[in-house]
Amino acid sequence: MSTELQIWASLPIPTLLITPDDMIADINPAAEGFFNASAKAVIGVPVWDLVAVDYPLEDAFERARDSSTALFVNDVDVGSGQRAPQKSALQIAPLQGQPRHMLMMISPRELSGRMTQNHSVKSAAKSAIGMAEMLAHEIKNPLAGITGAAQLLSMNLDADELELTDLIVAESRRIVNLLGQVEQFGNLTAPVRKPVNLHDVLDRARRSALLGFGSQMKIVEDYDPSLPAALGDKDQLVQVVLNLLKNASEAAGPDGGTIRLHSYFEHSFRMRRADGSGHLLPLQIEIIDDGPGLPEHIKGDIFDPFVSGRENGTGLGLALVSKIISEHGGWISVDSVPGRTVFRMSLPRAHASDYTPSEES
């Protein structure tokens, strides 16, 4: 491979080469991942048929081409028919040695923005979670006494008076269950990461869901059979998928709906931290449902503790999902519009050095 091709393939941001008549001449691997389309599929396609920008860009693009100058556009939504718009910066520049050919570079801001925000609130969130754990532990003891007292009282009451004591017992048990979830959120052990087949994880969670809370749902498998092993804790990843399936099932309601489990490999996906470092997360798992979508007012905070779109929701399920994926060194995001919600997990792959001798044999 020539040096030019190596540089093109190694560019970490989605980049398109555009011909003088606004056709796509090539896209790099990062752009294939961004648009969820292969270079072969989009070469020869009009650029504005693939790239959707919430900005009147065409005239400015043509002026930059005529004057052979660069064009910079910050904070615009860039998407396509295959993915929801994402806040990005656009850089457009003439290609030297190729008259009227242009390069378009797309720099998504989602990862860096959320990482910076998470870094700034990390200490406060940790303190709040610690306080919640302590309160959960202290509240559970008197609740046990209240439940026991109500049960004793019920032994001497008439049948028409039992409703009140039954209510006390039922509500006390509900609070105990909620406090148990708070304690689970805080006490989750660090993942024991080993090579794991993600399709085994998905299948185990799917079967469990169909036998229980998701019995009214249709769950469709759409797997990449060549997906390599991930580096993760199998039991914790099953818990993640179960939580997401339960979330989709509850959103669908009693009439049910369809969930698609989609796996694919995106070799250019890299998570960047605030300090500029980063690592590859090429294994992609998407859980896609056709429910009503997330409420608009909580979309940006859905992975934070105690944020829920349901009336009686605890707001801990998705926070636990985010915590587990983060401790795996992975990334989770969500795109949601009415009729289509996509939770996407990005995970690191296992390498030869991660296998024990027995696993290799």
N, C-alpha and C positions, 0 to 999 in steps of 0.2 A: 504494500500500500504506500502510495506517495505521501510526502509530508503534508501536502495540501489536503488530501483526503483524511489523513490522521487528525489534522486540526479541525476539519469540518465535523468529523464524528465525535470529537472530544469536547466540542463547545457545550457548556453546561446549560445554556438557555436556548429555548426554541428559536430556530433561525430558518427563514425561507429565502430562496433565490427566485427572483421574479423577472420575467422576460420583458422586453419593451412593450409588448401588447398585453401586459398584466396577467400573464399565465404563470403558473408555478412551474419552475424548471427543476427544483429540487427542494427537499426539506431535510434537516439533520435529524439524528435519532431523538434528540430532546423534543423536537417539534412533533415527531411521530407520537411520542408519549403524550404531549400536551393536547393534540387534536384527536388522539385515539384513532389514528389512521396511518397506514403505511405510506412510504414515499411513492411506491408503485401506484397506489390508488389515487394519489392527488396530483402527480405530475401531469401537466397539461390542463389542469382545472383552473378556471379563473380565480385569482386570488381572493376576490371579494365574495366568491361563492363559498369559500372555506373560512375566511377570517371575518368574524362579525365584531365590529367596533362601535361603541356608542359615541361616536365622534365623526363629524363630516370630514373624513380623512382623504377622500379620493382626490379632491382638487389640490390640497396641500402636497400630497404624494406626487402628483404630476408636476407641480412647480419645482419640487426638490429634484425630480428626474431631469427637467429641462435645464436647471441651473447647476446640476451635478453637485449639489450640496446635501448635507445631512439634515435630518428632521427628527426632532425629539418631542414626544408627547407623553406626559406623565399622568398617572391616576385615571386611566380609562378602563372600562370593562371590555375584555377581549374574550371571545368564546367562539363556538362553532355549532353546527347542528349536532355534534357528538358530545358536547360538554356544556355545562352552564358557564356563563360569563365569569371571569375572574379579574379582579383589580390588578392592573399591570402598567408597566412603563413600556413604551414603544420607541425603538431606535431604528431609523431608516437611513441607509447610506448607499451611495453609488458604488458599484463593484468596479474596481480599477482594472483596466484592460478589457472590459466588456461594455461597450457603449450602451447606455440606457438600460442596463441591467441593474437591479436594485436588490439590496439585502434588507430584510425586515427581521429585527430581533425583538423578541417578546420577553420581558422580565416580570414574571408573576410576583406579586408582593405578599401573597397570602402566608407563605411559610415564615418569612422573616418577620412580618408584622405580628403574627400570633406568637412566635417565639419570644420576641421582645416584650410583648404584653405579659406573657406567662412569667418571664423572668422578673418583671417589676412587681408582680403580685404574689410571687412564690412564698415569701416569708409570711405575709398576712394570711394566705390560704392555709398554710401549714399550722399556724397558730389557731385559726378558727376550727380546723378539723380536730386538733388536739383538745380544744375546749369541748367540742361536741362529744368526743370519745369519753372524756371524763364525766360529763353530765349524763351520758347514756348509762355508764356503769353505776353512778350514784342513784339514778332514778329507778332503775330496775328493782332494787331492793325494797323500797316502800311500796312499789306496785304489787309485788308478790304478797305483801301483807294486806293490801287493799282487796286483792282478789280473794285471798283466803277468808277475810272477814265477810265479804259479800256472800261467799258460798255458805258460810256458817249461818248467816242471817236467813238465807233462803230456806234452810231446813225447818224454820218455824213460821213460814209465811203461807198464806193461802195462795191458791193457784193464780188468782187474778192479781196478786201483788208481786208475783215472781218476775214480772216483766222488768221492773226497775233493777233488781239484783242481777238478772241476766244481762241487762245492758251494761252494768258496771263491770261484770266479768268479761264480756265481749270486748268492750272498749279498752280495758286494761291489757288484755292479750294482744289487741291490735297495736297498742303503744309499745309493748314489749318486743313485738316483731320488728317494728320500726327502729327501735333502739338497737336491736340485734344487727340490722343492716348498717347502722352508723358504726358500730364496733367492727363489723366486717370490713368496712371501707378503710378504717384506720389500721387494722391489724393484718392486712394482707401480706403474706410473706413474699420475699423477693423471688422472682421467677428462677427456676432451675432450668437453664436454657440448654437444650440439646437439639440435634437435627429432628425435625418433625414434618410429617407429610400433612400439608394444610388441607388436602382433600379428605383425609381421615378425620381431621378436626371438624370440617364442615358437615361431613356425613353423620358423625356422632351427634352433633348439635341438631341437625335436621331431623334425625329419627326421634330424638328426645322431644323435640318441639311438636312433631306430628302426633305423638302419643299423649301429649298433654295440652298445654295452653294454645298450641297452634293447630289443633285438630281440624279447625274450620278453614285453614289456609291451604293454598296450593303453593308448594315450594318447588321451583324449577332449578335444575342444576345446569350450569353453563361453565364448564371447567376447561382450562388449558391442560391437556394431558401431559405436556412436557414440563410443567412447572416443577422446578427443583425444590428440595427440602428447605424449610425455613429454620432459623435458629430461634427456638422458643420453648416455652413451658406448655406442653400439650393441654394439661388440665385447665390452666388459666386461659388459654386461647379458646378452649371450648366454652368456658364461662363467658368470655367476651361475645362469642357468636350467639350463644343462648340469650344473653341480655339484649342484643340487637334484634334477634328474631322475636323475642317477647315484646319489645318496643313496637315493632312493625305490626305484630298481631293485635296488640291493644289499640293501636291507631286505626286498624281496619274495622274494628267493631265486630259484633256477632255475626254479621253476614259474610265475613271473611274477605279475602283478596288474594293476590298473587305476590309471592316473594321470589326474586331471582338471585341465586348465589352465583357470582361471576368471579372467576380467577383468571389472571393473566400476568405476563412478565413485562415489566417496563424498565429496561436496563439503564435508562438515563435518569431515573428519579433519584434525586439526592436531597436529603434534608440538611439545610444550612442552619447553624446556630448563630446567635447574636455575635459571637466572637469570630465568625468567619469560617470556622471549622465545619466539618460535615461528614456524612457517610452515605453510602448507597443503600437504598431501600427498594429493591427491584420487584419484590413479590407483592402483588396487588390482589386484595380481596374486596369485592363490592357486594353489599347486601342492599338490594333494590326492591322497593315496594311501591304499590300503586295506590297507597292511602291518601288521606287529605293533605299531607305535608305538615311541616312544623309551623306553629304559630309565628307570625312575623316578629313579634316583640321579644322572642327568646332565641331566635336563630343564632345570634352571636354568642350566646352564653350557655348553649345547650349542654356542654361538657362540664360546666361548673357545678359544684355540689349544691343540692337543694333547689335547683332550677328544673321545673317540670311543666309540661304543657297539658297535663291531665289534672282534673279537679282533686283527686285523692292521691296523686303521685308523690313519691318521696323525693324525687330529684337526685337519687343516688345511683341509679342503674347506669346511666351514661357517664357519670363522673367516675364510677368504678372502671368502666370500659376504657376511658381515657387514661386513667392511672395505670392500668395493666399494660396498655400499648406503649405508653411512655417508658415504663420500666423495662420493656423489651427493646428499647432504643428505636421504636417505630413511630409512626405518625398516623393519626386518624382525622378525617375531615368529613363534612357532610354538605351536600347540595340538595336543596329541597324546594320544590314547587308543588302546588296541588296536583295530585295524580302521579308524582314521581319523587321519591326520596331516596338518595343514594348515600349510604355510609361506606366510606372507602378506607380500608386499612392498608398501610404500606409497611412491609416488614423486611428485615435483613435475611439474606439467604445463608444457609449453612455451607461451610467450606470443608475441604478434606481434613483440616486440622481439628475440626469440631467433632469428628467421629472417634469413638473408642475402637480399639482393635476388633472387639466382638461385633460392633455395628458395621464395620467395614467388610467383615467376612460374610 
